[in-house]
């Protein structure tokens, strides 16, 4: 069965040839025919990284069958650089600015004027966007936030807008630009709000959900009795990915392998199980649905 990991990152400062080696090894082990390389200029813990786009495009060139999404340089006009990126060989634009830690870094989010103009342009040109919005609710509560979130700077205190602000900003964009060609990373953290997820998909015909972990979404989906029907109904609008980092050795490789096991068990198993401590109530998707989620939907998302 054809598979694409449509959501990987190149955050680790390692040589391009090592990145290609690690990604090719991952593809071989899991049967992927390509990856979607997401550039992230906004490195909120250590400043911007404008060279990330150049690396992403070079990795795409060295990995046939793969795709590359550029990220926006906030020191330049969003629309003019988007034209440059798409003409230079990028397949779309990665928007990380809906993530609360990046909002904190820049001091503004998706509801600022320059994003408004960008989304209008992206809708008119039908430019594919992969967008991260929000974070898990527990990240606003120090007693519930996990150690990884705190280590990464993904804990948000009273000085930050609450989770609902990020949901509302995103939903306002979809209301204003319902024809956006947009894939929402990590299911937009709507895994415990499938009624809202359904409403958004019904209202926005070019919208997809990227089902890449945060692992918490698979706990939430497993607790939701409506999840099997949701995946059946929207089988044409869901895209597989893992959020793998390019430094796929040691803990990073082990953690990514864990995510693959959890996603695979949720999608494919026929009876409840525990995967690496996570209780999974699987949806037992058949091969026709799996083929769409693992590869075909990604290709449809990229085509105009």
N, C-alpha and C positions, 0 to 999 in steps of 0.2 A: 504494500500500500504506500502510495506517495505521501511524503511528509515534508513539511517546511516548518522550521522554528522561526516564526515571523517576528520575534521580539528578542534581540540580543543587543548587548551594549559593549562599548569599547572604552570603558572607564580606566582600566589598569594601564599604567604608563610603561608598556612593554613594546619591543620592536614589532613592526607590522608582520614580519615573517613568523614571529612566535604566535601572534594572534591568529594568523591563518592556520598555523599548525594545530593550535588548540581547537579552533572551530572545526577544522576538517576532521580531527579525531572525534569530536562530539557528533558530527554528522555521520561518521562511519559507525559509531557505536549505537546510535539510535535510528539510523536509516533515513536521515534527512537528505533531501536533494538540494537544499539551499537554506540560507538564513536571511532574516531581515535585520540589517545593521542599523541601529538607532544611534545617531550622533547626539551628544548632549554637550553643547557649549557651556550651558549653565551648570558649572560645578560648584555648588553653593558652599562647600566646605573649604575650597582653596582657590577661588577666583575662576574667571572665565577661561575657556580653552578653545580659542578660535580655530586651531589646527585640527580639531576633532572632525570637522567636516571633510577635510582633505584625506584624513586617514580612512574615514568610512568609505569614500569613493574609491580609494586605492584597494581596500579590502574587497569591495564588490568586484573590482576588475580581476582580482586574483582568485576569486571564488565564483566560477560560472554557475548560473542558476540562482544567485543571491540578489538581494535588493538593498538599497541604501536610502535612508531618510536623513536629510539635513536638519540641523537645528538653527534657530535664528540668533544672529548677533545683535544684541540690544544697542550696540553703538551705531548701527546702520538702519536705514529704512527697511522695514519688513518686506514690503511688496517688491522693491527693486531687487533685493537679494534673493527672494523666492524665484523671480524670473531667471536669475543667473544660475541658481542651483538646479532648477528643472531643465534648463538648456544644457547644463554641463553633464547630465547623466543621472541625477538623483531621481528616485521614484516617488518621493513625497517629502513631507515635512513632519518632523517630530516636535511636538509641543510638550515640554515638561513643566511649563510655567503654571499649570494648574495644581501642581504639587505644593502643599503648604510650605515646605522648607525652601522652595525656590521663590514662592511669593515673599517669604521673609527676607530672602537674599536681595531681590530686586526692589521690594517695597510696593509692588503693585501686581495685579493678577490679570486674569482673562477678561475682566470687565473694563480694562482701560481702553482709551480711544484708539491707540495704535493697533491693538488686537482686533477691535471692531472693524477697522479698515482692512486688516489682513483677512479676517473671516469672510468679509464681503467679496474680496478678490478671489479667495480660495474657492468659494461657492461658484462664482461666475466661471472660473477656469476648471472646476472639478478636479482640483489638486488633492490627492490623497493625503490625509492627516492622521497620524497616530498621536493621540492626546492622552496624557496622564492628568487626571483630575482627582483631587481629594486624597485622603489616606484613611485607614481604618479608624473607626470611632474611638477605639481604645488608646490611640496615640495622643488623645487630649486628656488622658487620665494617667498620672504618674504611677498610680497603684496598679494599673492594668497594662500599660505599655511594656512590650517585651524588651529585653536587653539589647537586641539588635537595633530596634528603633531608637533607643536612647543613645546607643553608640554612634548611629548614623546621623544624629541630629533631627530625628523625625518625631520628637516629642514636642507638643505645643502647649504652652502655658496660657495664662489669662491675657497675655499681651498679643496673642494671635487671634484672628477671627475663628469662630467655631466651625465645625464641620459643615453645618447647614449653609454657611456663606459660600463655600466652594460648590456645593450642589446647586445652589440658586444661581450663581454666576454662570455655571455651565449650562443649566437648563434655559437660562435667558438667551444664551447664544443659539441654542438649538431652536428656540421659539422664533428668533429673528432670522436665522439662516437654516431652515429645515432641509434644504437640499445639499448641505455640506456632505462631502465624501469623507467620512470620519470613522476611524476605529478607536474605541475608547479602551485604554489599557486597564487590565485588572478588573474588567467588567464595571469600571467606573466606581467600584466599591458599592455596587447595587445588589450584591449577591444575597443580602438579607432584605432587599426591597424589590423583589421581582415584579411586583405590580407596577412600580414606577419604571423599571427597566422595560417592561412590555409596552407601556404607554409611549416611552421615548422611541422605541423601535418602530411602533406603529405610526408615529407622527413623522418620522424621519427616514425616508425610504433608502437613503444611501448610507445609513449608519450601521456600524458593526460593533460587536463587543469582542475585544481581545481577551481571551480567557486565561492569560498569563497569571500565575500566582504573584502576589501575596497569598501565602498558604491559608490565611484565615478565610479567604473566600470559599475554599473547598470544605472547610468545617461548616460554614454557613449554608452552602448549597446542600451539604449532606443532611443538615437539620431541617431543610425546607421541603415539604412534601410536594410542592409545586415544581421543583427543579426538573424532574424527568419530562413533564409536559412542556416546560419552558424550552428545554433543549430540543425537543421534538418540533415544537412550533417554529422556533427560530433557527433551525438547523442550517439555514442558508446565510446566517448573519453572525456566526461565531468563528473566531480565528484562533488557532493554537499558537502558543509561544511559551517560553520559559523564563525570560529575563536574564539569561546567562550573561556573565561578564567574560571579557576576553582572556582574563588571567585564570583559565580553567585548570587549576592544579590545586592540590591540597584541599582546604576547606571549601573553596569556591566550587571545585568540581564535585565534592561530596554533597554540597547543598543543592547544586543544580540537579544532580542525579536524584536526590530526594524529591524535588519538585516534579521531575518526570514520572517517578513512581506514583506519586499522589494523583497527578492528572490522569495518567493511564488507568489507574485503578478506578477512579471516579467515572471515566468515560466508558470503560470496557468491561469491568467486572460485572457479574450477575448476582452477587450476594454481598452483604455487608462484610467489611473487613477493617483491620487496623493497619495503616501504613506508616511506619516510623512514628508511632504514637498518635497519629491522627485518625479519628474514626471516620470511615467513609461509607456512605450509603450510595452505591453506584447507580448509574442510569442505564447501564447495559445497552449502550447505543449500538445499532447494527452497522455493518460495513458501509452502507450507503451514506449514513450520517457521519460516520468517522471520516470517510474520504473527503467530505465537504469541510469538516472542521480542521482536519490535518493539512489540507493543501488547497482544495478547490476554492474555498471562500476567500483565501488570501489572493489568489489569482484574479478572482472576480472583483475584489476590492480595488486592485490596481488598474483594472481595465476601465476604460471610459465608454 
